[in-house]
Amino acid sequence: MKILVVDDEAHIRRLLQAALQRAGHEVVEAADAASALRLIRAAGIDAVLLDLGLPDRDGLELIPLLKRQGGPAILILSARDATEEKVAALDLGADDYVTKPFDTEELLARLRAASRHRSGRPSDVIQVGDVCIDCGAHKVERAGQEVGLTRKEFALLALLATHAGRVVTHGQMLRDIWGPAHESDIEYLRVAVRSLRLKLEIDPARPALIINEPGIGYRLSGDI
């Protein structure tokens, strides 16, 4: 992929460039928002690693602008670790949020997950470990055995499956599955997730399929 790294710290750009090039990607760099917008219009960018603390503009403002330029995958890479910042970035259209300091292998894995979603890869059937989710047929199997889910449980699992590897916020899940009037009813979501884990996880106490992002949302394991 061709990846745009947007960060005002030169040593972070050098670190990311080395890791991304080792993984076979092409890298272009920008130290501020203005340069990022110029590059993304001209360079055919597939993904953006975006810092939020830019000198000329808050990175949050850039997310919808970048999404309009061909819809690249956007991963936030920021020292800001407040839950509100993460939720705001994801709700604005970021594909994932990684806090500094970061592990480069984890970052590359999250980048792969985000790029799979962007590529339009067929997602009617999602396989995660021994769990098979057939969104088209509304059927879920674990180890070859069909698992009975309620309509809400299946809708929730299908939503997570179509964003596999990416965080889906509490607000988005509640709006999409239960409707806008229930956007604050987090307990509805907790109950549904708990039921899904009991039915699908090998060890519900140590979930490996539906991963909790505390205070933000959930993601389906990207190991697909």
FIKEKE-832988 format. One record per residue: residue in one letter; x, y, z of N, C-alpha, C, O in turn. Coordinates in steps of 0.02 Angstrom, whole numbers, plus 50000, padded with zeros to 5 digits. Layout:
# residues N
AXYZXYZXYZXYZ
...
This chain:
# residues 224
M500424994050000500005000050000500435006250000501025006050019
K500145011649979500465018149984500175021650045499575022950048
I500595023150094500365025450159500635032450173501225033850166
L500185036750194500355043550213500435043850289499965042250326
V501025045850313501155046750384501125054250399501505058150372
V500655056050444500565063150461500735064050534500355062150578
D501325067050547501555068050616502065073550616502495073850571
D502035078050664502505083650665503175081850698503635085950699
E503235075750725503855073650756504265069450706504045064150685
A504855072050688505265068850637505475061750657505495057250615
H505625060650721505855054050742505295048850737505425042950725
I504675051050749504105046450741504015044650667503895038850650
R504075049550623504025048250551504565043350528504435038950488
R505175044250554505725039750534505585032650558505705027850522
L505345031950620505185025350648504645021950607504715016050589
L504115025650591503565022750553503785021050481503595015850454
Q504175025450451504415024150384504815017550381504715013550335
A505265016550430505665010450430505235004250438505324999350402
A504745004450485504314998650497503874997250437503784991450418
L503595002350407503145001450351503514998950289503264994650252
Q504105001650277504484999450218504714992250226504744988550177
R504894990250288505084983250299504494978550283504584972950261
A503884981150294503284977150280503084977550207502574974650187
G503464981050166503334981350094502904987050070502684987150013
H502774991950113502354997650094502765003450068503355004150085
E502455007650028502745013950006502515019350054501935019550073
V502965023850073502805028850125502915035850098503425037250067
V502435040350110502525047450101502385050850167501995048150208
E502675056650179502635059850245502375066950240502465070450191
A502045068950295501825075950303501905077850376501765073950421
A502145084050387502265086350455501695090750481501705092850539
D501205092250438500645096450459500035094850417500065090950369
A499475097850437498835096350404498815098750332498565095250288
A499085104650319499075107450251499445102850202499205101550147
S500025100550223500415096050180500045089450169500055086650114
A499725086950222499355080650216498795081150164498705076650124
L498435086650166497875087550118498135088150047497825085650000
R498695091550038498985092049970499195085249944499065083449887
L499525081349988499765074749966499205069949951499245066249902
I498705069849992498175064849982497775066249919497495061649889
R497745072549897497395074149835497795071949774497505070649721
A498455071449782498875070349723499215063549720499445061449667
A499255060049777499715054449780499395047549779499765042549782
G498735046849773498415040149772498535036249835498775030549833
I498365039149892498505036149957498005030749974497405031549964
D498255025050000497825019550021497645019850095497095017850115
A498105022350136497995022650208498365028550237498875030750210
V498105031150293498405036850327498525035050400498075032550434
L499135036250424499285035950496499305043150520499755046950501
L498825045050561498705052150577498795053650650498465050750693
D499265058250665499325060950732498805066450741498625069850693
L498565067350802498055072550814498355079250832498045084450821
G498955079150862499255085450885499675088750832500285089050838
L499365091250780499725094450725499795101950738499375104950773
P500315105150711500435112150726499935117050696499835122450724
D499615115350640499195120150606498445118550610498035122550589
R498275112550635497565110650637497485104450680497925100150681
D496945104050716496815097950756496685092150709496295092750662
G497005086450723496925080650680496215078250673496025075450622
L495815079250725495105077150721494755080550663494325077550630
E494915086850650494605090450595494785087550527494415088250479
L495365084250525495595081450461495225075150440495185073550381
I494975071450489494705064750473494165065050418494245061550368
P493625068950426493125069050371493395071750306493175069650252
L493885076350308494185078950247494575073550211494545073050150
L494955069650249495345064250219494895058750192495035055850139
K494355057150227493895051950204493585053650137493415049150098
R493495060050124493185062050061493665061250002493455061349944
Q494315060550016494805060149962494945052749944495495050249954
G494445049449918494525042549896494425037349949494515031449937
G494245039450010494085034750063494665030550087494575024450094
P495255033450101495805029350126495655026750196495255029650232
A495965021150214495935018950284496295024050327496835026350309
I496005025750385496315030650429496425027650498495945025550531
L497045027350519497215025150586497495031050625497985034150604
I497195032550681497445037850724498025035050765497985029550793
L498565038850768499155036950806499335042950849499665047550826
S499115042850912499145048850953499325047351025499185041951051
A499625052251058499765051751130499145053251171499135051851231
R498635055951140498005057351176497665050651191497495046851146
D497545049251255497255042851273496575043451308496325038551335
A496275049351306495625050251337495095046651297495105046751235
T494635043351331494105039651298493705044051251493515041951196
E493565050251272493155054751230493495056151163493165056551112
E494165056751164494535058051101494475051951055494375052750995
K494545045951083494505039951043493815039151012493755037650952
V493305040151052492615039551027492485044650973492185043150921
A492715050850984492605056150934492945054350868492645055250815
A493555051950871493915050150810493575044550772493505044850711
L493365039350808493035033650776492355035650747492175033550693
D491985039750784491335042050759491395046550698490945046950657
L491965050050692492085054450634492295050450572492305053050517
G492455044050582492625039850524493295036650526493475033150478
A493685037550579494335034050584494205026550588493705024350617
D494655022650560494585015350561494845012250625494615006950646
D495325015450657495595012750719495975018350755496105023650726
Y496155017050818496485022050859497025018450900496875013950939
V497645020350889498205017350924498555022850964498705028150938
T498685021551028498995026651070499755025751071500015020151067
K500095031451076500825031351085500985030651159500615033151201
P501525027051176501975023251132501625017051106501155014451137
F501845014551049501495009051016501985003550997502585004650991
D501714997650988502084991850963502004991650888501444991450863
T502554991550851502494991950778502144985850748501794986450698
E502244979850778501914973950751501154974350759500774972550715
E500934976950817500214977850827499944983050778499404982150750
L500324988450769500114993650722500034990750652499544992250618
L500514986750629500474983750563499874979150557499544978950504
A499724975450610499144970950609498494974950603498044973050566
R498444980450640497844984650637497784987850568497234988750543
L498354989650539498344992550472498094987450421497714989250376
R498314981250428498074975950382497324975050388496974974250338
A497064975150450496344974250461495954979950429495444978850397
A496194986150439495854991950410495864991850334495374993650302
S496424989650306496474989650233496044984250202495784985050146
R495954978550237495504973350212494794976050206494454974650157
H494584979750256493914982650255493844987550197493334987650163
R494354991750186494334996850133494324993650064494034996350017
S494654987850058494734984749992494084982149962494064980349903
G493554981950004492924979349979492924971749973492534968949935
R493354968550010493394961250009492714958250025492374960650071
P492484953149989491844950150004491794948150078492254944950104
S491254950050109491204948850181490564945250200490354945550258
D490234941950152489624938150168489784932550217489384931050262
V490374929550209490574924150254491224926150287491734927350254
I491214926650354491804928450393491984922550437491564919950474
Q492614920450433492854914950474493354917650525493854920650506
V493204916650589493664918650643493774912550687493334910550725
G494364909550682494484903350718494004898050695493944896750635
D493634894950742493154889750723492444892550717491964888750712
V492374899250717491724902450710491644904950639492064908650613
C491094902850607490934904950538490294909050539489774906650562
I490334915250515489764919750515489554920850442489924923950404
D488964918450424488704919250356488174924750359487594923550376
C488394930950341487934936650346487364936150297486804938250311
G487504933350237486974932750187486434927850207485834929250196
A486624922150235486144916950254485884917750325485464913950347
H486144922850361485944923850431486064917550472485624915250509
K486664914650465486824908450499487514908850530487974911650499
V487584906150590488234906050624488374898850646487944895450672
E488994896650634489214890050655489834890550697490264894850686
R489884886250746490494885550786490714878350783490344873850802
A491334877250759491604870450750491134866150710491054860150724
G490814869150658490374865450613489674864550638489254861850602
Q489524866750699488854866050727488494872850726488764877850749
E487874872850701487504879050698487344881550768487164877650812
V487404888150778487274891350842486644895650835486604899750790
G486174894650880485554898550878485654905450911485844905850969
L485524910750873485574917550899484904921050893484514919650847
T484764925650938484174929950931484304934850874484874935550851
R483784938250851483874943150797484364948750816484774950750776
K484304951150879484754956450901485474953950905485934957450886
E485554947850931486234945050936486544944250867487134945950857
F486154941750819486434940850752486594947650720487114948450689
A486144952450728486264959150699486894962250728487284965350691
L487004961350793487604964050825488224960550799488724963850783
L488204953950795488784950150771488934951850698489514952550679
A488414952550657488514954250586488814961150579489244962250536
L488604965950621488894972650619489634972450635490044975550601
L489814968750687490514968050705490904964450650491484966150636
A490584959450618490924955650566491074959950505491604959050474
T490624964450487490754968750429491284973950443491524977250397
H491464974750507492014979250526492574975250560492914977950604
A492664969050540493134964550574493814967750582494104970350535
G494074967450644494724970350659494704977650678495204980350700
R494124980850670494054987950684493584988950743493124985050755
V493704994250780493274995850837492614998850813492615003350771
V492064996350839491404999350828491185002250894491174998750945
T491015008650895490865011950958490195009750987489755007350950
H490125010451053489495008951085488915012551051488395009651036
G489015019051038488485023151009488265020550941487675020150927
Q488755018650899488585016050832488185009550837487695008650802
M488405005050881488054998650888487344999650913486874996650888
L487265003850964486595005050992486145008450941485555006750936
R486405013250904486005016650853485785011850799485205011750779
D486265007750775486115003350718485664997450737485234995450697
I485754994750797485394988650816484754990150854484234987150841
W484784994850902484194996150944483835002650925483275003850947
G484155006950886483845013150864484105019150903484345018450959
P484045025250873484325031250904484065032650975484425035651015
A483455030650990483185032051056483555028251111483485029851170
H483945023051092484285018951142485045019851140485415015551164
E485265025451114485985026651106486365026651172486965025351173
S486025028051226486355028151292486245021851333486495021351389
D485875017051307485705011151345486245005851340486155000651308
I486825007251370487405002851365487254995851392487544990951368
E486804995351441486664988851470486364984051418486494978051421
Y485964986651370485704982351317486294978951280486274972951266
L486794982851267487384980451230487774975351271487984970251246
R487874976851335488254972251378487904965451382488234960251381
V487254965551388486884959251393486964955151329487074949151331
A486894958551271486954955051207487654952351196487734946651173
V488154956251213488844953851205488994948051252489314943151232
R488744948451313488844943051361488534936551335488834931151340
S487934937051306487594931151278487984928351219488054922251213
L488224932651174488614930451116489254926851139489434921651110
R489574929551189490194926351213490054919351242490434914751231
L489504918751279489334912251307489204907051252489354901151261
K488924909351196488754904751142489344903351095489364898051064
L489824908151090490324907651037491044907051061491464904151027
E491204909751119491894909751143492074902951172491654899751204
I492684900651162492934894651193492954895551269492744891151307
D493204901351291493214903051362492904910051369493264915051361
P492264910451384491934917051389492264921851438492204927951431
A492604919151488492944923451537493574926551509493824931551535
R493834923651454494434926451421494284926951347494544922951307
P493864931751327493624932051258494174933351208494604937651217
A494164929451153494634930251099494294932151034494624933750985
L493634931951033493244933450972492984940550974493124944550929
I492614942251026492334949051033492744952651086492714951051146
I493144957451064493624960851106493344967451132493074971451093
N493404968551197493164974751228493694980151222494284978951238
E493504986051200493924991951202493624996451256493155000051242
P493884996251318493544999351375493335006551363493735010851343
G492695007851377492425014551371492285016751300492025022251289
I492465012551250492415014751180491925010351141491445012951111
G492045003851141491614999451102491894992351101492224990151148
Y491754988751046491984981951037492254981050967492084984950922
R492674975950958492894974150891492914966550886493064963050934
L492774964150826492844956950813493574955750797493894959650761
S493844950350822494544948750810494724949350737494354946950693
G495274952650723495484953650653495864947750625496084947950568
D495934942350664496314936450642495874932150597495654926750618
I495764934450535495314930950490495664929350424495364926450380
